[in-house]
Amino acid sequence: MSLLPVAAVLPRLLDALQSASQVLLCAPTGAGKSTWLPLELLKSAGLSGKILLLEPRRLAARNVAQRLAELMGEAPGETVGYRMRGETCIGPNTRLEVVTEGILTRLIQQDPELTGISLVILDEFHERSLQADLALALLLDVQQGLRDDLKLLIMSATLDNARLEVLLPQAPVISSAGRAFPVERRWQPLAAQLRSEEAIAVATAQLLREESGSLLLFLPGVAEIQRVQEQLAGRVADDVLLCPLYGALSLSDQRKAILPAPAGFRKVVLATNIAETSLTIEGIRLVVDSTLERVARFDARSGLTRLITQRISQASMIQRAGRAGRLEPGICLHLTAKEQGERAAAQAEPEILQSDLSGLLLELLQWGCRDVMQLTWLDTPPQSNLAAARALLEQLGAIEEGRLTPRGQQMAGLGNDPRLAAMLVAAHTVDEKATAAWLAALLEEPPRAANSDLAYHFSRNQPNWQNRSQQLLKRLDSRGGSRDIALAPRLLAVAFADRIARRRGLDGRYQLANGMGARLDPDDALSRHEWLIAPLLLQGSHSPDARILQALALDIEALIATCPQLLHQQDSVEWDDTQGTLKAFRRQQIGQLVVKHQLLARPSQDELHQAMLNGIREKGLSVLHWTPEAQQLRLRLQCAAQWLPEYPWPDVSDPALLATLERWLLPQLNGVHSLRALQNVDLAAALGNLLDWSQRQRLDSALPAHYTVPTGSRIALRYHEEQPPVLAVRMQEMFGEATTPVIAEGRVPLTLELLSPAQRPLQITRDLSAFWKGSYREVQKEMKGRYPKHVWPDDPASALPTRRTKKYQP
């Protein structure tokens, strides 16, 4: 074992741990950083307390612990132990604990000083899981405020050193050599004429025929593993064993994939990216890399997660290729064009940027951190996802005014997903606790079977659910009790009230209480039920409706009787477009789902008016009767805001008027009880409600509705949104006016539309003085012949204005 590459940097690493609180170790695949180094640190680092070794995945954690214990000639649970969800294997003499991420967070929360712990190792940190980022933030806070003697070692095969060095400028960086043997990397796009699983199987079988040794095949998910395994079964020789590897497999099947193939056989291990790091799979010389992975993307708007298949990063490609060079020179076949591989992202995107943060926020509030920026983050959690997390925690009753409620403190103490924690806290009797614990265990590790009926799986006895439920009951300090499916609706409704669903067709489509759509397969037996509660949903990639993965049929009347708080009453008066009337309804609702409704005979005037305002907001301002006077007043206010911006004019845009209907329109609705009467409302008077006395006086003075011309006539101005206002006046009435009239405190000249005696436009000008001196002569010459009874003076700027013909001139 001393020949492992990481052994060469052990002295430097021991020195660094003596002098620094944080140390960064970059050690590529095969260096021995997970399966040898922790024991050496336990032996040589002079630590008085335990070592905690964080492994991101349960499968890796169990196997790393198993390997480390074997090296000591012991069984897990002696010097080396492990803890993970639903399984603990430690003893009184355990000094090195391999833990999964959620467990580490719980240990820190329960004992912020980490009493008895000398060193925490964050392994495979390049995976940048949400819990690893949280653990790093909490551990740095512990070091700064509580334990300056606590050591932190961050290890990875492809460490993002540049960013970590900025975050931890005092941390020494130690790099180890990686695998001892070269790996030939080949690139081959999939055959376009074949389905992907068939093309992958063909390429894999061909490499097996050409080369010796066992093979590791990376695929994005379990479904692809199963389909490719079927395709490979008829394409490989009898001495080739096909061994799937993923987290949900039994321990014996996992060991079959990890241990060397029996004598005379070789194997093909079909794995997800769980096999990229930590796990040592014996005998692998060949790697086939689909270059794909399945990742979760949280949608803050819907509150749901979408699974997408995407190209892996270049760092992951290097990781996968490295698995081929552990024992001898190897070959890695990347199933993509080399150009595509080189265009891939350098590093995978951190989970913290794309995950549901409700659990993280609950942990932070339990830590006493109301502002996430109080902690040190490699990547700051996105505000949109944090807002969605706050909304969910408020819905669950965990927080109020940004602080944990007593219920929230109970939830945080359990360490579960917030929804499941809310369900567990809501269980009071021993039977309810047994039922809630079983439901939580089932939903944490949902069945992979196609059956979506939660009741069917509830009755099954799976060992992993049994172990996990017993662990949860211990946290609830409950013993005995029997699980009962009849108690499940109330418990699920506490945590998933927004996922109560009502059928909206005969093709498996449902509407959720939060307003979203959801669907079952049309032939799913559950689709015959009108009401469901669907705790497990997956956002569709190609459909706006979420896919229902697990659901329970509901007797809605029984649920309401048990949980009356789910129901809220809403009285509303609504437009009836077909009859042109208003109707009043009383509805009993769960979220946006109507359980019962009835027609009300006599709504109050307030209800009628609110319905009118709601209808106007829905349909727009065009449903009102806008008289020319009202339109002109609105235009004057818009122009005032543009030309006299120093004064506080009201906003009369469509959005602003719709938002303030209660202020300006509602006062004019007294006595208005029908849609027909609404058409008679004086909108000019209504808009006046937006102005105080001084604003009204300034508007009438600076932007008048009428202009008094030299003859004394008051003529209406025509205001426009994008142009100066227009004064349309007979030319004779403007005689004696030497210059163009102006408004808006002298800032805006009027556009003069000078009319003939027959009210026909003769000239449009914004410079009256220039018109009198210039083109007026042409107008005068033509008009004298056409209208000889009217005056056409040679000097109009100084002539007397008139409304009359020559006959009446003095």
C-alpha positions in Angstrom: 0.0 0.0 0.0 2.9 2.3 0.5 3.3 2.4 -3.2 0.1 4.4 -3.6 0.9 7.9 -5.1 -0.6 9.8 -2.1 2.0 8.2 0.2 4.6 10.5 -1.4 2.9 13.6 -0.1 2.0 12.2 3.3 4.9 14.0 5.2 4.0 17.4 3.6 0.3 16.8 4.5 1.1 15.9 8.1 3.2 19.1 8.4 0.4 21.2 6.8 -2.1 19.8 9.3 0.1 20.8 12.1 0.4 24.4 11.0 -2.9 25.2 9.3 -6.6 24.9 10.1 -7.6 24.1 6.5 -5.6 22.1 4.0 -6.5 21.4 0.3 -5.4 18.1 -1.2 -5.7 17.4 -4.9 -5.2 13.7 -5.6 -6.5 12.2 -8.8 -8.3 8.8 -9.1 -6.3 5.9 -7.8 -4.0 7.9 -5.5 -5.4 6.2 -2.4 -6.7 9.4 -0.7 -10.0 7.7 0.4 -9.0 4.1 1.1 -5.5 4.5 2.6 -4.8 8.1 3.7 -7.4 8.3 6.5 -5.8 5.4 8.3 -2.3 7.0 8.0 -3.7 10.2 9.4 -5.2 8.3 12.3 -1.9 6.7 12.9 0.6 9.6 12.3 -1.2 13.0 12.6 -1.0 13.0 16.4 -4.8 13.6 16.7 -6.3 13.2 20.2 -9.8 12.9 18.9 -11.8 11.2 16.1 -11.7 11.7 12.4 -14.9 12.3 10.5 -14.6 11.3 6.8 -17.4 12.7 4.7 -18.4 10.7 1.6 -21.1 12.2 -0.6 -22.8 8.9 -1.5 -24.1 6.1 0.8 -22.8 3.3 -1.5 -19.3 4.9 -1.5 -19.4 5.5 2.3 -20.3 1.9 3.1 -17.6 0.5 0.8 -14.9 3.0 1.9 -15.6 2.0 5.5 -15.5 -1.7 4.6 -12.2 -1.3 2.8 -10.5 0.7 5.6 -11.7 -1.8 8.2 -10.3 -4.7 6.1 -6.9 -3.0 5.9 -6.9 -3.0 9.7 -8.0 -6.6 9.8 -11.2 -5.7 11.5 -14.9 -5.5 10.8 -16.7 -2.2 10.4 -17.9 -0.9 13.7 -14.5 -1.4 15.5 -11.8 1.2 14.8 -13.5 2.2 11.6 -17.3 2.7 11.5 -19.9 4.4 9.4 -23.1 6.3 9.7 -25.7 7.0 7.1 -29.5 7.5 6.8 -31.1 4.4 8.2 -27.9 2.6 9.1 -25.3 3.1 11.8 -22.3 0.9 12.4 -20.0 2.3 15.1 -18.8 1.1 18.5 -17.2 2.4 21.6 -13.7 2.1 20.1 -14.5 3.8 16.8 -11.9 6.5 16.0 -12.6 7.0 12.3 -16.2 7.5 11.2 -17.2 7.5 7.5 -20.4 9.6 7.3 -22.7 10.8 4.6 -23.6 14.4 4.1 -26.8 14.7 6.0 -25.3 12.9 9.0 -22.4 15.4 9.2 -24.8 18.3 9.2 -26.8 16.7 12.0 -23.6 16.1 14.1 -22.6 19.7 13.7 -26.1 20.9 14.7 -26.3 18.7 17.7 -22.9 19.6 18.9 -21.5 22.8 17.3 -18.2 22.3 19.0 -17.8 18.8 17.6 -16.6 17.6 20.9 -14.1 14.7 20.6 -13.5 15.4 16.8 -10.0 16.5 15.8 -10.2 16.3 12.0 -13.0 16.5 9.4 -12.2 15.3 5.9 -14.5 16.4 3.1 -13.8 13.8 0.3 -14.7 14.1 -3.3 -15.4 17.8 -2.8 -15.3 18.4 -6.6 -18.8 16.9 -6.8 -20.0 20.1 -5.1 -23.1 18.6 -3.5 -25.5 20.9 -1.7 -24.8 19.3 1.7 -21.0 19.5 1.1 -21.2 23.2 0.5 -23.4 23.6 3.6 -21.0 21.5 5.7 -18.0 23.6 4.6 -19.8 26.8 5.5 -20.8 25.4 8.9 -17.3 24.0 9.6 -15.6 27.3 8.7 -18.0 29.0 11.1 -17.2 26.5 13.8 -13.5 27.0 13.3 -13.9 30.8 13.5 -16.1 31.0 16.5 -15.8 27.8 18.6 -12.9 25.5 17.7 -9.7 27.1 16.4 -8.0 23.7 17.0 -10.4 21.8 14.6 -8.7 20.7 11.4 -10.3 20.6 8.0 -9.0 18.6 5.0 -10.7 19.1 1.7 -9.9 16.4 -0.8 -10.8 15.9 -4.4 -9.6 14.3 -7.6 -10.2 17.5 -9.6 -10.2 20.2 -7.0 -11.3 23.7 -8.2 -8.2 25.1 -6.6 -8.4 28.6 -8.0 -11.7 29.4 -6.3 -11.0 27.5 -3.1 -7.7 29.3 -2.8 -9.5 32.6 -2.9 -12.0 31.4 -0.3 -9.3 29.9 1.9 -6.2 32.0 1.2 -4.3 30.6 4.3 -4.8 26.9 3.3 -1.8 25.0 2.0 -2.4 23.3 -1.3 -0.9 19.8 -1.7 -1.0 17.9 -5.0 -0.5 14.2 -5.4 0.2 12.2 -8.5 -2.6 10.0 -9.7 -2.9 6.6 -11.4 0.3 4.8 -12.1 -0.7 3.7 -15.7 -1.5 5.6 -18.8 -5.0 5.5 -20.3 -5.6 5.8 -24.0 -8.7 8.1 -24.5 -10.7 7.4 -27.7 -13.7 9.3 -29.1 -16.5 7.7 -31.0 -20.0 9.3 -31.7 -22.9 6.9 -31.4 -24.3 5.3 -34.6 -27.1 7.7 -35.7 -29.3 5.0 -37.2 -29.6 3.0 -33.9 -31.5 3.8 -30.7 -29.1 5.1 -28.1 -29.2 2.0 -25.8 -28.6 -0.3 -28.8 -25.8 1.9 -30.1 -24.1 2.0 -26.7 -24.4 -1.8 -26.4 -22.9 -2.3 -29.9 -19.9 0.0 -29.1 -19.3 -1.7 -25.8 -19.5 -5.2 -27.2 -17.0 -4.3 -29.9 -14.5 -3.0 -27.4 -14.9 -6.2 -25.4 -14.1 -8.3 -28.5 -11.0 -6.2 -29.3 -9.5 -5.9 -25.8 -9.0 -7.9 -22.7 -10.0 -7.2 -19.1 -13.2 -6.1 -17.4 -15.1 -3.0 -18.4 -16.9 -0.2 -16.6 -19.8 1.4 -18.5 -21.0 4.8 -17.3 -24.7 5.6 -18.0 -26.9 8.5 -16.9 -29.5 6.5 -14.9 -31.0 3.3 -13.8 -33.5 3.1 -16.7 -30.6 3.3 -19.2 -28.6 0.7 -17.2 -31.5 -1.8 -17.4 -32.1 -1.2 -21.2 -28.4 -1.4 -22.1 -28.1 -4.5 -20.0 -30.9 -6.1 -22.0 -29.1 -5.1 -25.3 -25.8 -6.4 -24.1 -27.1 -9.8 -22.9 -27.1 -11.2 -26.4 -24.0 -9.5 -27.6 -21.3 -10.6 -25.1 -19.5 -14.0 -24.7 -20.6 -16.5 -22.0 -17.6 -15.6 -19.8 -18.7 -11.9 -19.5 -20.8 -11.1 -16.4 -23.2 -8.1 -16.5 -23.2 -6.4 -13.2 -25.4 -3.3 -12.6 -24.3 -0.8 -9.9 -26.5 1.9 -8.4 -27.6 2.9 -4.9 -30.9 1.1 -4.7 -29.4 -2.3 -5.3 -29.1 -4.8 -2.5 -25.7 -5.0 -0.7 -24.9 -8.4 -2.2 -25.5 -7.1 -5.8 -23.4 -4.1 -5.1 -20.6 -6.3 -3.8 -20.9 -8.5 -6.9 -20.2 -5.4 -9.1 -17.3 -4.1 -6.9 -15.3 -7.3 -6.2 -13.1 -9.0 -8.8 -14.8 -11.3 -11.3 -14.5 -15.0 -10.6 -11.6 -16.9 -12.2 -12.2 -17.5 -15.9 -14.7 -14.7 -16.1 -14.6 -11.0 -16.7 -17.3 -8.5 -16.0 -19.1 -5.4 -17.4 -20.2 -3.1 -14.6 -23.0 -0.8 -15.7 -23.0 2.2 -13.4 -24.2 5.7 -12.9 -21.7 8.4 -12.0 -21.7 6.8 -8.6 -18.6 4.9 -9.8 -16.7 8.0 -10.8 -15.0 8.4 -7.5 -14.4 6.7 -4.1 -15.5 3.3 -5.2 -12.7 1.0 -6.1 -14.0 -1.5 -8.7 -11.6 -4.4 -9.0 -10.1 -5.5 -12.3 -11.3 -2.7 -14.5 -9.1 -2.0 -17.6 -11.7 -0.7 -20.0 -14.1 2.2 -19.6 -17.0 3.2 -21.9 -18.2 6.6 -21.1 -21.7 7.6 -22.4 -20.6 11.2 -21.5 -24.1 11.8 -20.1 -25.4 12.2 -16.6 -28.8 12.8 -15.0 -29.1 15.9 -12.8 -31.9 17.5 -10.8 -32.9 21.1 -11.6 -35.2 22.9 -9.1 -37.8 25.3 -10.6 -38.4 28.0 -8.0 -41.7 29.0 -9.7 -43.3 25.6 -9.5 -41.5 24.3 -6.4 -40.8 21.1 -8.3 -37.6 19.4 -9.5 -37.0 18.4 -13.1 -34.6 15.6 -14.0 -32.6 16.4 -17.1 -30.0 14.4 -19.0 -26.9 16.5 -20.0 -23.4 16.2 -21.1 -20.9 15.8 -18.3 -18.1 18.2 -17.6 -14.5 17.7 -18.8 -13.5 17.1 -15.1 -16.0 14.2 -15.0 -14.7 12.8 -18.3 -11.2 12.8 -16.8 -12.5 11.1 -13.6 -14.2 8.4 -15.7 -11.2 7.8 -17.9 -9.0 7.4 -14.8 -10.9 4.3 -13.7 -9.2 2.4 -16.5 -5.7 2.9 -15.4 -5.7 1.6 -11.8 -3.9 -1.7 -12.4 -2.4 -1.6 -15.9 -2.5 0.6 -19.0 -6.2 1.0 -20.0 -8.5 2.4 -22.6 -11.4 4.8 -22.2 -13.9 5.1 -25.0 -15.9 8.4 -24.8 -19.1 8.0 -26.9 -19.1 11.4 -28.4 -17.1 13.4 -31.0 -13.8 14.7 -29.6 -14.8 18.3 -30.6 -18.0 18.0 -28.4 -16.0 16.6 -25.5 -13.6 19.6 -25.7 -16.5 22.0 -25.7 -18.0 20.6 -22.5 -17.9 22.7 -19.3 -14.7 22.5 -17.4 -16.4 21.8 -14.0 -19.9 20.6 -13.1 -22.3 23.2 -11.9 -22.6 23.2 -8.1 -25.9 21.7 -6.7 -26.4 24.8 -4.5 -27.2 26.8 -7.6 -29.9 24.5 -8.9 -31.5 22.8 -5.9 -34.5 23.2 -3.6 -33.0 25.1 -0.7 -35.8 24.6 1.9 -33.7 22.1 3.8 -30.7 24.2 3.7 -32.6 27.3 4.9 -34.1 25.2 7.8 -30.6 24.2 8.8 -29.3 27.8 8.7 -32.2 29.0 10.8 -31.5 26.3 13.3 -27.8 27.4 13.3 -29.0 30.8 14.3 -28.2 32.4 10.9 -31.1 34.5 9.5 -28.9 36.0 6.7 -27.1 33.5 4.5 -24.4 36.0 3.9 -23.3 35.6 7.6 -21.6 32.4 6.4 -18.7 31.8 4.0 -19.9 30.2 0.7 -18.0 29.0 -2.3 -21.1 29.9 -4.3 -23.8 32.1 -2.8 -27.3 30.4 -2.7 -29.6 32.0 -5.3 -32.2 34.5 -4.0 -35.0 33.1 -6.1 -34.5 29.6 -4.6 -34.2 31.0 -1.1 -37.5 32.9 -1.6 -39.2 29.7 -2.6 -37.7 28.0 0.4 -39.0 30.7 2.8 -42.5 30.4 1.2 -42.6 26.6 1.7 -41.3 26.8 5.3 -44.0 29.4 6.1 -46.6 27.2 4.5 -45.4 24.3 6.8 -45.6 26.5 9.9 -41.8 26.3 10.4 -41.1 30.0 10.3 -42.8 33.2 11.2 -41.3 36.6 10.5 -38.1 35.0 9.5 -37.6 33.0 12.7 -38.2 29.4 13.6 -41.5 28.7 15.4 -41.6 26.0 18.1 -42.9 23.7 15.4 -40.0 24.7 13.1 -37.5 23.9 15.9 -39.0 20.4 16.3 -38.8 20.0 12.5 -35.2 21.1 12.3 -34.2 18.8 15.2 -35.3 15.8 13.2 -32.9 16.5 10.3 -35.4 15.3 7.6 -36.6 17.0 4.5 -38.8 19.9 5.7 -42.0 18.4 4.3 -41.4 15.0 5.9 -40.3 16.7 9.1 -43.6 18.6 9.2 -45.5 15.3 8.8 -43.5 13.6 11.6 -44.0 16.5 14.0 -47.8 16.4 13.3 -48.0 12.8 14.4 -49.3 12.6 18.0 -50.5 9.0 18.8 -48.2 6.0 18.7 -50.0 4.7 15.6 -49.8 8.1 13.9 -46.0 8.2 14.6 -45.6 4.7 13.3 -47.5 5.6 10.2 -45.7 8.9 9.7 -42.3 7.2 10.1 -43.2 4.5 7.6 -44.4 7.1 5.1 -41.3 9.2 5.5 -39.1 6.1 5.0 -41.0 5.2 1.9 -40.9 8.7 0.4 -37.2 9.1 1.1 -36.4 6.0 -0.9 -39.4 5.7 -3.2 -40.0 2.3 -4.9 -38.8 2.0 -8.4 -41.8 -0.1 -9.4 -44.1 1.4 -12.0 -47.1 1.2 -9.6 -47.9 4.8 -8.5 -50.4 3.8 -5.7 -48.9 4.7 -2.4 -51.3 2.4 -0.6 -49.9 -0.6 -2.5 -46.4 0.1 -1.4 -47.4 1.1 2.1 -48.4 -2.6 2.8 -45.1 -4.0 1.6 -42.3 -4.8 4.1 -39.0 -3.7 2.7 -36.0 -4.0 5.1 -34.6 -0.5 4.2 -38.0 1.1 5.0 -38.3 -0.9 8.2 -34.8 0.1 9.4 -35.3 3.8 8.5 -38.8 3.9 10.1 -37.4 2.5 13.3 -34.6 5.1 13.3 -37.2 7.9 12.9 -39.4 6.4 15.7 -36.4 6.5 17.9 -36.0 10.2 17.2 -39.7 10.7 17.9 -39.1 8.9 21.2 -41.9 6.5 20.3 -42.2 2.8 20.9 -44.8 0.3 19.7 -47.7 1.4 17.5 -49.0 0.0 14.2 -48.9 1.8 10.9 -52.4 2.4 9.5 -53.1 3.6 5.9 -56.3 5.2 7.2 -54.1 7.7 9.1 -52.0 8.6 6.0 -54.3 11.2 4.4 -54.2 13.6 7.4 -50.5 13.2 7.9 -49.7 13.7 4.2 -52.0 16.7 4.1 -50.0 18.4 6.7 -46.9 18.3 4.5 -48.3 18.2 1.0 -51.6 20.3 1.2 -50.5 22.1 -2.0 -50.4 18.7 -3.7 -53.9 17.7 -3.1 -55.3 17.0 -6.6 -58.7 16.9 -8.3 -59.3 15.1 -11.6 -60.0 17.4 -14.5 -60.6 14.9 -17.3 -60.7 11.2 -18.1 -57.2 11.1 -19.5 -55.3 11.0 -16.2 -55.0 14.8 -15.8 -55.4 16.5 -12.5 -55.2 20.0 -11.0 -53.2 20.6 -7.8 -54.3 22.8 -5.0 -51.4 25.2 -5.9 -53.0 25.7 -9.3 -50.5 23.5 -11.3 -51.4 20.6 -13.5 -50.4 17.0 -12.9 -50.9 13.8 -14.7 -51.0 10.0 -14.4 -50.8 7.6 -17.3 -54.3 7.3 -18.6 -54.4 3.6 -17.9 -53.2 4.0 -14.3 -55.7 2.5 -11.9 -55.4 5.6 -9.6 -56.9 7.8 -12.4 -60.4 6.5 -11.6 -60.3 8.5 -8.4 -61.5 12.1 -8.4 -59.3 13.2 -5.5 -55.7 12.3 -4.8 -52.8 13.6 -2.7 -49.5 13.3 -4.6 -46.4 13.7 -2.4 -44.0 12.7 -5.1 -44.1 14.8 -8.3 -41.6 15.3 -11.1 -41.7 18.3 -13.3 -42.1 17.2 -16.9 -39.5 18.0 -19.5 -41.9 18.3 -22.4 -45.2 18.9 -20.7 -46.4 21.7 -18.5 -48.1 19.1 -16.2 -46.0 17.5 -13.5 -45.8 13.7 -13.5 -47.3 12.0 -10.5 -44.8 9.4 -9.2 -46.6 8.4 -6.0 -50.1 9.3 -4.9 -52.9 8.2 -2.5 -56.6 8.2 -3.3 -58.6 10.5 -1.0 -62.1 10.5 0.5 -62.2 14.3 0.4 -65.2 14.6 2.8 -63.4 12.4 5.4 -60.2 14.4 4.9 -62.0 17.7 5.5 -63.7 16.3 8.6 -60.2 15.3 9.9 -58.4 18.5 8.7 -61.0 21.3 8.6 -58.1 23.9 8.5 -57.5 22.8 4.9 -60.8 24.4 3.9 -61.2 28.1 3.4 -64.4 30.0 2.3 -64.4 32.5 -0.4 -67.4 34.7 -1.4 -67.1 36.3 -4.7 -69.3 38.2 -7.2 -68.2 37.6 -10.8 -69.0 38.8 -14.3 -71.3 36.6 -16.4 -70.3 37.5 -19.9 -73.1 35.4 -21.5 -75.9 37.1 -19.6 -74.3 40.4 -19.1 -74.9 40.3 -15.3 -73.1 39.8 -12.0 -73.5 36.7 -10.0 -72.5 36.0 -6.4 -71.0 32.6 -5.3 -69.8 31.1 -2.0 -67.0 28.6 -2.5 -65.4 26.1 -0.1 -61.8 25.6 -1.4 -58.6 23.8 -0.7 -56.1 26.1 -2.3 -57.4 26.7 -5.7 -59.5 23.6 -5.8 -63.3 24.1 -5.3 -64.8 21.5 -3.1 -68.3 23.0 -2.9 -70.0 26.1 -4.3 -73.4 27.7 -4.1 -75.1 30.7 -5.7 -75.9 33.6 -3.4 -79.1 35.5 -3.9 -78.3 39.1 -2.8 -74.7 40.1 -2.7 -73.9 43.3 -0.8 -73.1 46.5 -2.6 -69.4 46.2 -1.5 -69.3 42.6 -2.9 -70.8 43.8 -6.2 -68.3 46.7 -6.5 -65.4 44.4 -5.7 -66.6 42.0 -8.4 -66.7 44.9 -10.8 -63.2 45.9 -10.0 -62.0 42.3 -10.3 -63.6 42.0 -13.7 -62.1 45.3 -14.9 -58.7 44.1 -13.8 -59.2 40.8 -15.6 -60.6 42.3 -18.8 -58.8 45.7 -18.9 -59.8 49.3 -18.9 -61.4 49.1 -22.3 -64.6 47.6 -20.7 -65.3 51.1 -19.2 -67.0 53.8 -21.2 -64.3 56.4 -22.0 -66.0 59.6 -23.1 -63.9 62.1 -25.0 -63.7 64.3 -21.9 -62.3 61.4 -19.8 -59.8 60.5 -22.5 -58.6 64.0 -22.8 -58.2 64.3 -19.0 -56.1 61.2 -18.9 -54.0 62.5 -21.8 -53.5 65.8 -20.0 -52.2 64.0 -17.0 -49.8 61.9 -19.1 -48.6 65.0 -20.8 -48.2 66.8 -17.5 -46.0 64.1 -16.1 -43.8 64.4 -19.3 -43.6 68.2 -19.6 -43.7 69.2 -15.9 -41.9 66.3 -14.2 -41.0 68.3 -11.1 -44.5 68.1 -9.9 -46.0 64.9 -8.3 -48.6 63.9 -11.0 -50.5 60.6 -10.6 -49.5 57.7 -12.8 -52.4 57.0 -15.2 -50.9 54.2 -17.3 -53.0 51.1 -17.7 -51.1 49.1 -15.0 -51.3 51.9 -12.5 -55.0 52.6 -13.0 -55.8 48.9 -12.7 -53.8 48.7 -9.5 -55.5 51.8 -8.0 -59.2 51.2 -9.0 -60.2 51.4 -5.3 -58.8 54.9 -5.1 -60.2 56.5 -8.2 -63.1 54.4 -9.6 -64.7 53.0 -6.5 -65.9 56.4 -5.1 -68.0 56.8 -8.3 -69.7 53.4 -8.0 -72.2 54.4 -5.3 -75.6 53.2 -6.5 -74.1 51.3 -9.4 -75.5 47.7 -9.2 -75.2 46.3 -12.7 -72.8 46.1 -15.6 -75.2 48.4 -17.6 -75.0 51.1 -14.9 -71.2 50.8 -14.9 -71.2 52.1 -18.4 -72.8 55.4 -17.2 -70.1 56.1 -14.7 -68.4 59.5 -15.2 -64.8 58.5 -15.7 -63.6 62.1 -16.0 -64.9 62.7 -12.5 -63.5 59.4 -11.4 -60.0 60.3 -12.6 -60.4 63.6 -10.7 -60.2 61.5 -7.5 -56.5 61.1 -8.2 -55.9 64.8 -7.9 -55.8 67.0 -4.8 -57.0 70.7 -5.0 -53.6 72.1 -5.8 -52.9 69.5 -8.5 -56.2 70.2 -10.1 -55.5 74.0 -10.1 -52.1 73.5 -11.6 -53.3 71.2 -14.3 -56.1 73.5 -15.3 -53.7 76.4 -15.4 -50.7 74.8 -17.1 -52.5 72.3 -19.3 -56.0 73.7 -19.8 -58.8 71.8 -21.4 -59.7 74.9 -23.4 -57.9 77.9 -24.8 -59.4 81.4 -25.1 -58.5 82.9 -28.5 -58.4 86.7 -29.3 -62.1 86.9 -30.1 -62.9 85.5 -26.6 -64.0 82.1 -27.8 -63.1 79.2 -25.5 -62.0 76.4 -27.8 -61.2 72.8 -26.7 -57.6 71.7 -27.0 -56.9 68.2 -28.4 -54.2 66.5 -26.4 -52.2 63.6 -27.9 -49.9 61.1 -26.3 -46.9 61.7 -28.5 -47.5 65.1 -30.0 -48.1 68.7 -28.8 -51.8 69.6 -28.2 -53.8 71.0 -31.1 -55.9 74.1 -31.2 -58.3 74.0 -34.2 -59.6 77.5 -34.8 -60.9 79.7 -37.7 -58.1 81.8 -39.0 -60.1 85.1 -38.5 -60.3 84.4 -34.8 -56.5 84.4 -34.5 -56.0 87.8 -36.2 -54.1 90.1 -33.8 -52.1 87.1 -32.3 -48.5 87.8 -33.3 -46.9 84.6 -31.8 -47.8 81.0 -31.2 -49.6 80.4 -27.9 -47.8 78.2 -25.4 -48.8 76.1 -22.4 -47.1 74.0 -19.7 -45.6 77.1 -18.1 -44.3 78.3 -21.5 -42.6 75.1 -22.4 -44.9 73.6 -25.1 -46.1 75.6 -28.1 -49.6 74.7 -29.4 -50.0 73.2 -32.8 -52.4 75.6 -34.6 -54.9 74.1 -37.0 -56.1 77.2 -38.8 -59.5 76.7 -40.4 -61.4 78.3 -43.2 -64.8 79.9 -42.7 -66.2 76.5 -43.6 -64.2 74.9 -40.8 -61.8 73.2 -43.3 -58.0 73.1 -42.4 -56.0 75.8 -44.3 -52.7 75.6 -42.5 -51.1 73.7 -39.6 -48.3 75.5 -37.9 -46.3 75.7 -34.7 -44.8 79.1 -35.7 -47.7 81.6 -36.2 -45.4 84.6 -36.6 -43.6 82.9 -39.5 -46.9 81.9 -41.1 -48.3 85.5 -41.0 -45.1 86.8 -42.7 -44.8 84.0 -45.2 -47.2 81.5 -46.6 -50.2 83.5 -45.4 -50.0 85.5 -48.6 -50.8 82.5 -50.7 -53.7 81.6 -48.4 -55.0 85.2 -48.6 -54.9 85.3 -52.4 -56.8 82.0 -52.7 -59.3 82.7 -49.9 -60.3 86.2 -51.0 -61.8 84.7 -54.1 -63.4 81.7 -52.4 -64.8 83.6 -49.3 -65.1 87.2 -50.5 -67.5 88.1 -47.6 -64.8 87.4 -45.0 -62.0 89.7 -44.1 -58.4 88.8 -45.3 -56.2 91.7 -44.0 -52.8 92.3 -45.4 -51.3 92.5 -41.8 -53.1 89.7 -39.9 -50.7 90.0 -36.9 -52.1 93.4 -36.0 -55.7 93.1 -37.5 -58.7 92.8 -35.3 -59.9 89.3 -34.7 -63.4 88.5 -35.7 -66.1 85.8 -35.8 -68.2 87.7 -38.4 -68.2 88.6 -42.1 -67.4 92.1 -43.6 -71.0 93.1 -43.4 -70.8 93.3 -39.6 -67.3 94.9 -39.5 -67.2 98.4 -38.0 
